[in-house]
Amino acid sequence: MPAMTVLATTAVPDSLRGALSRWTIEVVPGIFVGTVSARVRDQLWDAASAVVGDGAAVLIHPAPNEQGFALRTAGQRRRIPQDFDGLTLIRMQAPNPHAPSVKNQQSAP
């Protein structure tokens, strides 16, 4: 039975965005929502996780658990899902001190 699925992407190839758009709608940049079967959902996830590269992807779909949904992630993220006695909680990973930082810079007039 089809169920609502949300797939959020960050910095993924345009080809993936096009493939996801065939089955879902992109409600805001990088957020795809659709009502698809489990088979289609799994195939979309396989395609997304295979080409995520330096980007990231998160899939949320209904599941028969206490929270009512399941969460899958691919790519590098600061938020790491952790199972805690059957509940999925999010653990924040410390920022990488060696990663280049992006600062809000304004040019002088």
N, C-alpha and C positions, 0 to 999 in steps of 0.2 A: 504494500500500500504506500503511495507517495506521501512524503512528509516534508514540512518546511525545513530548508537547509540554509545556513549562512556560511559563506566562505569569505574571509577577510585576507587580503593580500597586501604586501608591501614590497616595492621594488622588484617586481617580477616582469618577465618578458611580455611584450605586447601580444605575442602569439598565444600565450596562456590566457590573457584577458579576452582575446577573441574566442578562444575555445570555450571558456566559461560562459561567455555571452550567448552561446548557442542554446544553453540549457537554463540559464538564470538571467536576471536583470541586474545591472550594476547601478544600485540606488545612489551611491556616492562613489567617488573614485576609490577603487580597490575593495569595495564591499559588494559581494554578489549574493542575491537572495533568490531562492526558487523552491518549488515543490517538485521534488524528483523521487524516483524509487531508490531503494537502497543500492541496487546494482549500478544505476547511473551515478549516484553519490560517490560510491567507492571508485568508479572509473574516473570521475572528475578529480577526486583526491589523489589517485595514483598519478594522474597527469600533472597536477599542481606540485606535488611533493617531488616529482622527478626533475622538474626544471626550475625549482625555486632559487637555486644558486645562492647569491649573496643576499637575496631577499628573504621574506618570511611569509608563511601562510598559516591560518587558523581555520579549522572546520568545526562547526557546531551543528549538531543534529539531535533529534529526539532519541531517547534511549530509555529502556525500562529499568531505571535506577531511582534512587531517592531524590536526586536533583531533577530528573526528567530529561536530561540531555547528556550528551557525550562531547568531549573536546579532543581534537587532534591538532598537533602543531608540527611544522616543518620549518627548518631554517634557524638562524640565530635570533634569539629573543631574550630580553631581560626577564620576562615573565615565564616561569617554568611551572607547568601543571604538575601537581603532586597528589597522589592518592593518600588520603588520610581516613582510614577506617571506612572506606567505601565512598567518601565524598572527595570530589576533586577540588582542591584548593590551589591558589596561585602563590608560588614562592618568587620573591623578587631577587634576582641575581645582582650582585654588586657590579657597578660599571667597571669596564676594563680600563685601568689607568693608562695603558699604553695606546689606547685607541685615540685617533685624532678627534678633538672636540670641535663642535661647530658652535660658534658664538654669533650672536646677533650683532652684526657690524653695520654701522651707518657711516656714510661718507660725510665729511665735513663740507659745509656749503661754501 
